Every structure is written in C-alpha cells, then in structure tokens.
Amino acid sequence: MHELGVLRMAARTAVRAAAQNNVKSIKFFTLEIGDESGFVPLFFEKYFPIIREEFPPLAEAELRMETISGGRQFLLKEIGY
C-alpha cells in the first residue's frame, strides 16, 4: 500500500504547483513509473478516487501513467491545467 502514500505526495505537489500558478482545477497529471520501482500501477488506479476526494483541485482530474522499462524511478512528470 505504498502506492497510496506516494500518490498523496504527488497530489500535494500538483496542487501546490496549481496554487502557485493561480489554477483552481487540474485536468490531469502524469506519473512516470519504472517497472522495477516496486510500485504497481493497478494500485495507483485503485486509490486515485480517494485522492480526488481528498484534494478538491483534483476532483475532475485524470490519472495518466507511463511505465519505463528497466527503470526504478517514480516521478510526477506532468500536470495539466
């Protein structure tokens, strides 16, 4: 269940960036996940509705994910306003 914690961290970062740019609503954000990171993309999808409820600017947001072959990284790659 580490996915929920890192998804919250990414959501906080996205919401903070939106606020700094005077944006009230986020349309999407993209995560880049290495396939050797230990994170399971299916769990990010499962927990995203919880995150959308916790962070109002994400209420209508779409979660996008890119898997990187051989990678161990996890990062918030893109935020769409």
N, C-alpha and C positions, 0 to 999 in steps of 0.2 A: 504494500500500500504506500510505498514511497512516491508513487505517481501523484497521489493527491497533494502531498506536501510541495513537490516541485511545480505542480500545476498552479497551486496557490501563489507560489513565489513568482512564476511567470505572469500570472494575472495581476499581481501587485505592481510589477514592473510596467506592464502595459497600461494599467490605469493611471499610474504616476506619469508616464510619458504623455498620455492623453490630456491629463490635467495641465501639464506644463505647456501644452500647445492649445489650451482652451477648447478642447474637444470634449463633448459630453457623451458621445456614444462611439463604441468601437465596433466596426463591421466584422473584422476577423483578426485573428493572429495566428502566425505560423510558427510551429515548433520544428526544430531540426534535431532529430534523434538518431544517434549512432546505433546500429544494430547490435553492437557489443557493449552498449551502455548499461544493460541490465534492466532498462525500462521497457514496459510492454505497452505499445501504442493502444491496444484494445482498452486498457485501463484508463488511459487519458480520455478516450471517448466516453467511457462509462461514467467518469467523475466530472466531466465538463458541465453537465446540467447543474451540479451542486455549485460549481464555481460561478456559473452565470447568475445563480440566485444570490450568492454572497457579494458579488461585485456589480452593482447596478449599471455601470457603463458597458458591461459585457452581456447585458440581458438579451440582446438580439444577435450576439456575435457568433461567428462560425469558427470552429477549431480546425485548423489545417495542420497537417503534419507531413514532414519529409523525412524519410529514412535514409541514412547514409551508410552504405555498405562498408564494413570494416571499421566503422567509427565508434568511439566511446563517448562522444560529446552529447550534451543536451543543451540547447540554447533557444532563446526566443529570437527567431530570425527576422520576423516582420510583423508590423502592426498596421492594420488597415483601418482608416477612419472614414 
